[in-house]
Amino acid sequence: MKNINIKYVLALFIVLGVFVAGCTAPKQTAAQETPTQQVPVDTQPVEDQNAQKMIQDGKEIFRHDTFGDEAYWGDTLKLHQAIAGTANGGVGGGVDPATALAVGLKVDVDALPKDLVDNLKAGKVNLSDPATTVALLQLDAVVGVKGFFDEKKNLKSIGITCAICHSTVDNSFTAGIGHRLDGWPNRDLNVGVIVSLAPNLQPVADRLHTNVTTVKAVLNSWGPGKYDAEINMDGKAFRPDGKPAATLLPAAFGLAGVNLHTYGGWGSVTHWNAYVANTQMRGKGTFYDPRLNNKTKYPLAVETGDWNIRNDPDMVTSKLPALQFYQLSLKAPVPPKGSFDEQAAARGQAVFNGKANCDRCHVPPIFAEPGWPMHNASEMGIDDFQAKRSPDEMYRTTPLKGLFSHMKGGFYHDGRFATLMDVVNHYNNLFGLGLADQEKNDLIEYLKSI
């Protein structure tokens, strides 16, 4: 992981108004005190230590904390049994590492002991045996998936963490195995297929007032890199055009200075963390959003009480501050050298800030929209289906930094535009920009460079 500039993080923390002023400076005399006097950051070691601890705690939570959701994924849905297979105390054929990698799960190479790495390199590890998957879970090496074992090392339950959807690896060892890249959306992850393996999907079917066969059909319709975080609130599995209602997993980096989270602007980073931890991961915490207490718009949220969740003990709320702080510290990655045409990108920058007027909404240097970045579907020239599922029924201006890292799966919330050229052509036609082919190509190179 890259070194984090603590001074930058402290400055950001102050701007956001959540700086914990739990320590006081050395007492001054009346002659020394002035209303505007400020203590330089580099003379505040206690605050530096606090910031570093918040980052470390947040990273641990982001990567490894299940918030108690193993009670749902393991104890209720029995997903761990499907992973282990009959030969390892579960059911069915099990999930071997090759299959796990094929559905987009990632392995953290830094969690593997040297002898295992050496054996992997030598081809001495059986990647077709579910027992190997169980062993990787024992090492806590499967990104975003945490196994729970009994005293005999039998897999007894399983939980998920934030990292399952919002981290990937750099493939430095091989495809799907490498060093963690926190905040990067895992556009290889086929969440629907993974969940569909659970032996007991009846609780999901009961909630949606349907049958298990239909639940599996919906889950398998999502495809890689997509997830539907509203279906258990409004029960809408498909769009009016028949396509799945699931949306692309968004980036969780580069959010410092960005207001509202998700494509529909549901709320701040910490609001969405609480929403996901409680209503999607099914952790045991507290969540309150009276906007969901709407029988017409969110009938399932009202029926199940998910608009006002209270658990005792609360295993989520105390972790939200550090989790938010860590996410805000994740800078957008820099595009690798050679991944775009630098001369064309320089020309494209002029188009972005000039003729195309992209900078009106994607304001440099954050490439998001300061303030309240919400727009009607008509302003974007698209349908309002996904917007209508959110409380404000609008779309948020999507941040563009680090765009190169999540181009797989298409663009916009549902991947409706397969390429950047499709996006550029859409806006060129919508706003009558009159961009020439060269200007379009240059603009695309600049977008890849952000």
LINFENHU-V123711 format. One record per backbone hydrogen bond with DSSP energy under -1.0 kcal/mol. NH is the residue of the N-H (numbers start at 1). CO is the residue of the C=O. Records with the same first field share a line. If there is no record, write none. Layout:
BEGIN
NH: CO, CO
END
This chain:
BEGIN
9: 5
10: 6
11: 7
12: 8
13: 9
14: 10
15: 11
16: 12
17: 14
18: 13
22: 20
33: 29
37: 34
43: 40
44: 41
48: 44
49: 45
50: 46
51: 47
52: 48
53: 49
54: 50
55: 51
56: 52
57: 53
58: 54
59: 55
60: 56
61: 57
62: 58
63: 59
64: 60
65: 61
69: 66
71: 68
72: 69
73: 69
74: 70
75: 70
77: 72
78: 74
79: 73
82: 78
83: 79
84: 80
85: 81
86: 92
88: 85
89: 86
90: 85
91: 81
95: 83
98: 127
100: 96
101: 97
102: 98
103: 99
104: 101
105: 100
107: 176
108: 141
109: 178
111: 108
112: 109
117: 113
118: 114
119: 115
120: 116
121: 117
122: 118
123: 120
124: 119
132: 129
134: 130
135: 131
136: 132
137: 133
138: 134
139: 135
140: 137
141: 136
143: 106
145: 142
146: 159
148: 157
150: 154
153: 150
156: 148
157: 148
159: 146
161: 144
163: 62
164: 161
165: 162
166: 162
168: 181
170: 179
173: 177
174: 177
177: 174
178: 107
181: 168
183: 166
184: 181
186: 165
187: 185
189: 186
190: 103
191: 189
194: 190
195: 191
196: 192
197: 194
198: 195
200: 77
205: 201
206: 202
207: 203
208: 204
210: 205
215: 211
216: 212
217: 213
218: 214
219: 215
220: 216
221: 218
225: 189
226: 223
227: 247
233: 230
234: 230
235: 231
239: 243
242: 239
245: 237
247: 227
248: 413
249: 225
252: 183
254: 330
258: 255
261: 267
265: 262
272: 268
273: 269
274: 270
275: 271
276: 272
277: 273
278: 274
279: 275
280: 276
281: 276
283: 277
284: 67
287: 309
289: 307
292: 289
293: 290
294: 292
298: 294
300: 233
301: 233
302: 298
303: 299
304: 300
305: 301
306: 301
308: 305
309: 287
315: 284
319: 316
320: 317
323: 319
324: 320
325: 321
326: 322
327: 323
328: 324
330: 327
339: 336
345: 341
346: 342
347: 343
348: 344
349: 345
351: 347
352: 348
353: 349
356: 351
358: 352
359: 352
360: 357
361: 358
362: 358
363: 361, 368
367: 363
374: 372
375: 395
382: 377
388: 384
390: 387
395: 375
396: 263
397: 373
400: 367
403: 400
405: 402
406: 403
410: 407
411: 417
415: 412
417: 411
423: 419
424: 420
425: 421
426: 422
427: 423
428: 424
429: 425
430: 426
431: 427
433: 428
440: 436
441: 437
442: 438
443: 439
444: 440
445: 441
446: 442
447: 443
448: 444
END
